[in-house]
Amino acid sequence: MKIAILTTDTLHHKYFISQICLTTDEVFCILENKILKPKFDTKIKFEGKREIFEKKKWFKNKNFNLKQIDNLKILNVKNADNQRSINFLKKKNIDIIILFGVKKISKLFLNKFKGKVFNLHGGDLRKYRGLDSHYWSIYHNDFKSLFVTLHTAEIKLDTGKIVSQKKINLTKTDKIYQLRYKNTNICVSLVQSLIKKLTLKKKDILSTPNSYGRYYSFMPKQLKVIVEKNFNKNRKRLND
């Protein structure tokens, strides 16, 4: 099965790609270089700890380059859904396309690969769509909605039919900077499961949500301070 991953060259995305490459022999990666940035400050101290933690857990503190993966073919582009990407994927006759952390995909792109495009959403799209969904969930003290969702990609962001969904199980000793680590590991398992189901030609893998949640954008630094406080305050009883 030929898999294409549209993503960015960031630490957690590199780990995700490396694991999918262990699942199937033909993986094509389109790396989007133009990253959306808000006009306000979003950086907070614990996100720096996140990078250190992930590098240690996934790569044993070693630098990792995607070029180290033998069966991976990479295309660097400004926008993941541009004509160059479309031509590249058409030529390779891709079976499925996974979106992970890229900008909104165009109607043209989705129509070209109808039924083949899936999106990984770090949150419960029935409540929290858009960006920083886990943070927004914690901001609202809604720890029961810490899900990771794999769904079909549609024109409207974070809608579509759900392929699979899994809750992030946090322990009483977990730190907030470990959240992305757990999210990414679940992303790997959801896509691996999808590949297995499609390989076995299983039907009825999709379900339609009763409703879709509010769309959220980037979370400002000031609100992330509240998120960290909410997390630390509630983590001791997360599994109650």
C-alpha positions as CSV (number, residue, x, y, z in Angstrom):
1,M,0.0,0.0,0.0
2,K,1.3,3.4,-1.0
3,I,0.9,6.0,1.8
4,A,1.5,9.8,1.5
5,I,1.9,12.0,4.6
6,L,1.4,15.7,4.3
7,T,3.1,17.3,7.3
8,T,5.9,19.6,8.6
9,D,9.6,18.9,9.5
10,T,9.1,19.1,13.3
11,L,10.2,16.6,16.0
12,H,6.9,14.9,16.7
13,H,6.0,14.7,13.0
14,K,9.4,13.1,12.2
15,Y,8.7,10.5,14.8
16,F,5.3,9.8,13.3
17,I,6.7,9.4,9.8
18,S,9.5,7.1,11.0
19,Q,6.9,4.8,12.6
20,I,4.6,4.7,9.6
21,C,7.6,3.7,7.5
22,L,7.9,0.6,9.7
23,T,4.3,-0.3,8.8
24,T,4.5,-0.2,5.0
25,D,7.3,-0.2,2.4
26,E,6.1,2.7,0.3
27,V,5.8,6.0,2.1
28,F,5.9,9.4,0.4
29,C,6.2,12.5,2.5
30,I,5.3,16.1,1.4
31,L,6.8,18.6,3.8
32,E,5.1,21.9,4.0
33,N,7.6,24.8,4.6
34,K,5.2,27.7,5.0
35,I,4.0,27.4,8.6
36,L,1.1,29.5,10.0
37,K,2.1,31.9,12.7
38,P,-0.2,34.1,14.8
39,K,0.5,37.8,15.3
40,F,0.5,37.4,19.1
41,D,2.8,35.5,21.5
42,T,1.9,31.8,22.0
43,K,5.2,30.5,23.4
44,I,5.3,29.2,27.0
45,K,8.1,27.7,29.0
46,F,6.7,24.1,29.3
47,E,6.7,23.8,25.5
48,G,10.5,24.0,25.6
49,K,10.5,21.1,28.0
50,R,8.3,19.2,25.6
51,E,11.0,19.2,22.9
52,I,13.6,17.9,25.4
53,F,11.3,15.1,26.7
54,E,10.3,14.0,23.2
55,K,13.9,13.9,21.9
56,K,14.9,11.7,24.8
57,K,12.0,9.3,24.6
58,W,11.9,8.9,20.9
59,F,15.4,9.4,19.7
60,K,17.5,8.8,22.8
61,N,18.7,12.4,22.6
62,K,20.2,11.9,19.2
63,N,19.5,14.2,16.2
64,F,17.2,12.6,13.7
65,N,16.9,13.4,10.0
66,L,14.2,12.0,7.7
67,K,16.9,11.3,5.1
68,Q,18.0,8.5,7.4
69,I,14.9,6.5,6.4
70,D,15.6,4.3,3.4
71,N,12.1,3.7,2.1
72,L,10.9,7.3,2.4
73,K,10.6,9.7,-0.6
74,I,10.4,13.4,0.4
75,L,9.1,16.4,-1.5
76,N,9.6,19.9,0.0
77,V,7.0,22.4,-0.9
78,K,5.7,25.8,0.3
79,N,2.1,24.6,0.5
80,A,1.2,21.0,0.9
81,D,-1.7,21.1,-1.5
82,N,-0.1,23.0,-4.4
83,Q,-0.1,21.7,-8.0
84,R,3.4,20.3,-7.6
85,S,2.2,18.1,-4.8
86,I,-0.9,17.0,-6.8
87,N,1.3,16.0,-9.7
88,F,3.7,14.2,-7.5
89,L,1.0,12.2,-5.7
90,K,-0.9,11.4,-9.0
91,K,2.3,10.1,-10.5
92,K,2.9,7.8,-7.5
93,N,-0.7,6.4,-7.6
94,I,-1.1,6.9,-3.9
95,D,-3.6,4.7,-2.0
96,I,-4.2,7.0,1.1
97,I,-3.1,10.4,2.2
98,I,-2.6,11.4,5.8
99,L,-2.8,15.0,6.9
100,F,-0.9,15.8,10.1
101,G,-0.4,19.4,11.1
102,V,-0.7,21.2,7.7
103,K,-2.8,24.2,6.7
104,K,-6.3,24.0,5.3
105,I,-6.4,21.8,2.2
106,S,-8.0,23.1,-0.9
107,K,-11.2,21.9,-2.5
108,L,-9.2,21.2,-5.7
109,F,-6.8,18.9,-3.8
110,L,-9.6,17.0,-2.0
111,N,-11.5,16.5,-5.3
112,K,-8.4,15.1,-7.0
113,F,-8.0,12.5,-4.3
114,K,-11.6,11.9,-3.3
115,G,-12.1,9.3,-0.6
116,K,-8.3,8.9,0.0
117,V,-7.6,11.9,2.3
118,F,-7.6,11.5,6.1
119,N,-6.8,14.0,8.8
120,L,-5.3,13.5,12.3
121,H,-6.9,15.9,14.8
122,G,-5.5,16.3,18.3
123,G,-8.9,16.6,20.0
124,D,-12.5,15.6,19.9
125,L,-14.0,17.2,16.8
126,R,-17.5,16.8,18.3
127,K,-16.5,19.5,20.7
128,Y,-13.2,21.2,19.8
129,R,-12.2,21.8,16.2
130,G,-9.3,23.8,14.9
131,L,-6.0,24.5,16.6
132,D,-4.6,23.7,20.1
133,S,-7.7,21.5,20.8
134,H,-6.2,19.7,23.8
135,Y,-5.3,23.0,25.4
136,W,-8.8,24.4,24.8
137,S,-10.3,21.3,26.4
138,I,-8.1,21.7,29.5
139,Y,-8.8,25.4,29.6
140,H,-12.5,24.6,29.9
141,N,-11.6,21.9,32.5
142,D,-13.0,19.3,30.1
143,F,-10.5,16.5,30.7
144,K,-13.0,13.9,29.4
145,S,-12.6,15.3,25.9
146,L,-8.9,14.6,25.6
147,F,-9.2,12.5,22.5
148,V,-7.2,12.0,19.3
149,T,-9.3,11.6,16.2
150,L,-8.7,10.2,12.7
151,H,-11.3,11.3,10.2
152,T,-12.0,11.9,6.5
153,A,-10.9,15.3,5.3
154,E,-13.6,17.6,4.1
155,I,-13.7,21.2,2.8
156,K,-14.8,22.5,6.2
157,L,-12.0,22.1,8.8
158,D,-12.2,19.2,11.2
159,T,-15.4,17.7,9.9
160,G,-16.0,14.5,8.1
161,K,-16.6,11.0,9.1
162,I,-14.7,9.5,12.0
163,V,-12.4,6.5,11.2
164,S,-11.2,6.0,14.8
165,Q,-10.8,7.8,18.0
166,K,-8.9,7.2,21.2
167,K,-8.8,8.9,24.6
168,I,-5.5,10.1,26.0
169,N,-5.0,8.3,29.2
170,L,-3.1,10.5,31.7
171,T,-1.6,9.3,34.9
172,K,-1.3,11.2,38.1
173,T,2.5,11.7,37.5
174,D,2.2,13.1,34.0
175,K,3.4,16.6,33.1
176,I,1.6,18.9,30.6
177,Y,4.7,18.8,28.4
178,Q,4.1,15.1,27.8
179,L,0.7,15.7,26.2
180,R,2.0,16.0,22.6
181,Y,4.1,12.9,23.1
182,K,1.1,10.8,24.1
183,N,-1.0,12.4,21.3
184,T,1.6,11.5,18.7
185,N,1.9,7.9,19.8
186,I,-1.9,7.6,19.5
187,C,-1.7,9.1,16.0
188,V,0.7,6.4,15.0
189,S,-1.5,3.6,16.3
190,L,-4.7,5.1,14.6
191,V,-3.0,5.3,11.2
192,Q,-1.4,1.8,11.6
193,S,-4.9,0.5,12.3
194,L,-6.3,2.2,9.3
195,I,-3.6,0.7,7.0
196,K,-4.4,-2.7,8.4
197,K,-8.1,-2.3,7.9
198,L,-7.7,-1.1,4.3
199,T,-5.2,-3.9,3.5
200,L,-7.7,-6.4,4.7
201,K,-10.4,-4.5,2.7
202,K,-12.6,-4.1,5.8
203,K,-15.8,-2.2,5.2
204,D,-17.9,0.0,7.5
205,I,-14.9,1.8,9.0
206,L,-16.5,5.2,9.1
207,S,-19.0,6.7,11.5
208,T,-20.7,10.1,11.3
209,P,-20.7,12.4,14.4
210,N,-24.1,13.7,15.6
211,S,-22.6,17.2,15.7
212,Y,-19.4,19.2,15.3
213,G,-17.8,21.5,17.9
214,R,-16.8,25.1,17.9
215,Y,-13.8,26.1,15.8
216,Y,-10.8,27.4,17.9
217,S,-7.6,29.1,16.7
218,F,-4.2,29.6,18.3
219,M,-4.2,29.8,22.0
220,P,-2.4,32.9,23.4
221,K,0.4,32.5,25.9
222,Q,-1.7,34.1,28.7
223,L,-4.4,31.4,28.3
224,K,-1.7,28.7,28.2
225,V,-0.7,29.8,31.7
226,I,-4.3,29.0,32.8
227,V,-4.1,25.7,31.0
228,E,-1.0,24.7,32.9
229,K,-2.6,25.6,36.2
230,N,-5.8,23.7,35.4
231,F,-3.7,20.6,34.4
232,N,-1.6,20.7,37.6
233,K,-4.6,21.2,39.7
234,N,-6.6,18.4,38.2
235,R,-4.0,15.8,37.2
236,K,-4.2,14.0,40.6
237,R,-7.8,13.0,40.0
238,L,-7.7,12.6,36.2
239,N,-8.4,8.9,36.4
240,D,-11.0,9.1,39.1
